[in-house]
Amino acid sequence: MQKKEELVRIQKVLSESGVMSRRKAEEYIESGKVTVNGRKASIGQKINPARDIVAVEGVRVETRQHQKKIYLALHKPRGYVTTMNDEMDRRCVAQLVQDAPARVYPIGRLDRNSEGLLLMTNDGDFANQIMHPRYHVPKCYRVTVRPDINDEQAMRLAEGVELDGQRTAPAQVTVLLKEPGRVVIQIVITEGRNRQIRRMCEAVGLEVARLKRISIGPVRLGMLPPGKWRMLTQPELSALQSALKNDRAPGGKGRE
């Protein structure tokens, strides 16, 4: 008996290939930027990922069935946007990973004026898990703020502040350095709302002068120079995958 052909919606194929989220895939499909076997794709179209040729803006997409999974850590410098292309012609992280062994995409984001650790991959399932709010993946930031931080402000950051009508989850807040005109704190969060650290600080009356992410789960930025990338080690990858399996929390909203 012949095995039935496995057909998958094209949005899912693009997401699992690490190209983009399903929502972004729908936008690209509607704008005619996605093709299947040379013809414009349609929302909800089902394809055979092992046979059909999918392209985004003329570039062929390696489907999950064919591609080798790549996981890397990038030290994003300030001044770069976390996108693979930018309509305003700003510098983007894609320019920093052109020599990677496969086309990779950022997991979550750091805003243009932030710096530090950014994970990138072509494994869409892995990326979606890292970003999903039900997984409590801790992200550690080193933040230079002004003016001086007081105990009440530190406590409010730790207990959670209201952003967009919803209180942030408890955070770990540590004062690392206090000197005239310069205060450095460390904040560890398990959420990923848009510009969350900056907005949390603003909510308690602090101005962020510098923001640097130094770790995501077991993966640390370490001595990786700005603008450079490295492959995740097998122990790092295994620890991340183990954390995703064991550390779940029901419900929740937000993204990196």
C-alpha positions in Angstrom: 0.0 0.0 0.0 1.4 3.4 -1.0 2.1 5.7 1.9 -0.1 8.8 1.9 1.7 12.1 1.0 2.4 14.3 4.0 1.0 17.7 3.3 1.7 20.7 5.6 0.4 24.3 5.6 3.0 26.6 4.1 3.0 28.9 7.1 4.0 26.0 9.3 6.8 25.0 6.8 8.2 28.5 6.9 8.0 28.7 10.7 9.6 25.3 11.3 12.4 26.1 8.8 13.4 29.0 11.0 12.7 31.6 8.3 10.0 33.6 10.1 7.1 33.3 12.5 3.7 32.0 11.2 2.3 35.5 11.5 5.1 37.0 9.5 4.7 34.2 6.9 1.1 35.2 6.4 2.2 38.8 5.7 4.8 37.7 3.2 2.4 35.3 1.5 -0.3 38.0 1.2 2.2 40.4 -0.3 3.3 37.8 -2.9 6.8 37.3 -1.6 6.5 33.5 -1.2 6.4 31.0 -4.0 5.8 27.3 -4.3 7.4 25.6 -7.4 7.6 29.1 -9.0 4.0 30.1 -8.4 2.8 32.6 -5.8 1.7 30.8 -2.6 -1.7 31.4 -0.9 -2.6 31.5 2.8 -3.4 28.0 4.1 -1.9 26.3 1.0 -0.7 22.7 1.8 2.5 21.4 0.3 4.9 18.5 0.5 8.0 19.9 2.2 10.1 17.0 1.0 9.2 17.6 -2.6 7.9 21.1 -3.3 10.3 24.0 -3.7 9.5 27.0 -1.5 11.2 30.4 -2.0 11.0 33.7 -0.1 11.8 36.8 -2.2 13.4 34.5 -4.7 15.6 32.7 -2.2 15.0 29.0 -1.8 14.1 27.8 1.7 15.7 24.7 3.1 12.8 22.8 4.7 13.2 21.1 8.0 13.4 17.7 6.2 16.6 18.7 4.4 18.5 21.3 6.5 21.2 20.7 9.1 20.3 22.4 12.3 22.5 25.3 13.3 22.6 27.0 16.7 24.9 30.0 17.3 25.5 32.8 19.7 26.1 36.3 18.4 27.4 39.4 20.3 25.1 42.0 18.9 26.7 45.5 19.0 24.8 48.7 19.6 23.5 50.3 16.4 22.3 47.0 14.7 18.6 46.1 14.3 17.6 42.5 15.0 16.3 41.7 11.5 17.6 39.9 8.5 16.9 42.9 6.2 15.8 46.5 6.9 13.7 48.7 4.6 15.4 51.8 6.1 18.8 50.5 5.1 20.0 50.3 8.7 22.7 47.9 9.8 21.1 44.5 10.7 22.4 41.4 12.4 22.2 39.5 9.1 25.4 41.3 8.0 27.2 39.8 11.0 26.4 36.1 10.2 27.0 36.0 6.5 29.8 33.5 7.0 27.6 31.1 9.1 27.4 27.6 7.7 23.6 28.0 7.0 21.1 30.8 6.9 20.0 31.5 10.5 17.5 33.8 12.1 17.4 35.6 15.4 15.6 34.1 18.4 13.7 37.0 19.8 15.4 40.4 19.6 17.5 43.1 21.2 16.5 46.7 20.3 18.9 48.8 18.2 20.5 50.6 21.2 21.0 47.4 23.2 23.9 45.0 22.9 24.9 41.5 24.0 23.9 37.9 23.5 21.6 37.0 20.7 20.8 33.4 19.8 20.3 32.5 16.2 19.2 29.3 14.5 17.5 27.7 11.5 15.5 25.4 13.8 12.0 27.0 14.0 10.7 24.6 16.6 13.6 25.4 18.9 13.2 29.1 18.4 9.5 29.0 19.1 10.1 27.2 22.4 12.8 29.6 23.5 10.4 32.6 22.9 7.2 31.0 24.2 6.1 32.5 27.6 5.3 29.1 29.1 9.0 28.3 29.2 10.8 30.2 32.0 14.1 30.6 30.2 16.1 33.2 32.4 17.7 36.1 30.6 20.3 38.1 32.4 21.0 41.8 31.6 23.6 44.2 32.9 22.1 47.7 32.9 23.7 51.1 33.5 21.1 53.4 34.9 20.8 57.0 36.2 20.2 58.6 38.5 21.2 56.6 41.6 18.9 53.6 42.3 17.3 53.4 45.8 16.0 50.4 47.7 12.3 51.2 46.8 13.1 51.2 43.1 15.0 48.0 43.3 12.2 46.3 45.2 9.6 47.5 42.7 11.7 46.1 39.8 12.0 42.8 41.7 8.4 42.5 42.6 7.1 43.5 39.1 5.8 46.7 37.6 2.7 47.2 35.4 3.3 47.4 31.6 0.4 47.6 29.2 -2.0 46.8 32.0 -0.3 43.6 33.0 2.2 43.2 35.9 5.6 41.8 35.0 6.8 38.5 36.6 9.1 38.8 39.6 12.7 39.5 38.6 16.1 39.1 40.3 17.7 42.5 40.8 21.3 43.0 42.1 23.2 46.3 42.4 26.7 45.6 41.0 28.3 49.0 41.1 27.5 52.4 42.7 29.7 55.4 42.0 29.0 59.1 41.3 27.1 59.4 38.0 27.1 55.7 37.3 25.1 52.8 38.7 25.2 49.3 37.2 22.5 46.7 38.1 21.9 43.2 37.0 18.3 42.1 36.2 17.2 38.6 35.5 13.8 38.1 33.9 11.9 35.1 32.6 9.6 37.0 30.2 10.3 38.6 26.9 8.0 41.6 26.4 8.9 44.3 23.9 11.7 46.5 25.3 10.9 45.1 28.7 14.0 46.0 30.7 14.0 49.6 29.5 10.3 50.0 30.2 10.6 48.5 33.6 13.3 50.9 34.5 11.3 53.9 33.1 8.3 52.8 35.2 10.3 53.2 38.4 12.0 56.5 37.4 15.3 55.2 36.1 16.9 56.1 32.7 18.8 53.4 30.9 22.2 54.6 29.7 23.4 51.1 28.5 21.8 47.7 28.3 23.7 44.5 27.7 22.4 40.9 27.7 25.0 38.6 29.2 23.2 35.2 29.2 20.2 33.3 28.1 19.6 30.2 30.2 23.0 28.3 30.4 24.5 30.2 27.4 26.8 33.1 28.4 28.2 35.9 26.3 31.6 35.5 27.9 34.5 37.1 26.1 32.9 36.9 22.6 33.9 40.1 20.9 31.1 42.5 19.6 30.0 41.6 16.1 31.4 38.0 16.3 29.5 34.7 16.6 30.3 31.2 17.7 28.5 27.9 17.6 26.7 26.7 20.7 28.6 23.9 22.4 26.9 20.5 22.8 26.7 20.9 26.6 25.0 24.4 26.1 22.5 23.0 23.6 21.7 20.0 25.7 21.2 22.2 28.8 18.9 24.5 26.9 16.9 21.6 25.5 16.7 20.0 29.0 15.4 23.3 30.4 12.7 23.5 27.8 11.5 20.1 28.7 11.5 20.5 32.4 10.8 24.2 33.0 7.2 25.0 31.9 4.7 27.4 33.3 1.0 27.4 32.1 -0.4 30.4 30.3 1.3 33.7 30.0 1.8 36.2 27.2 4.7 38.1 25.7 7.7 37.6 23.6 11.4 38.3 23.5 
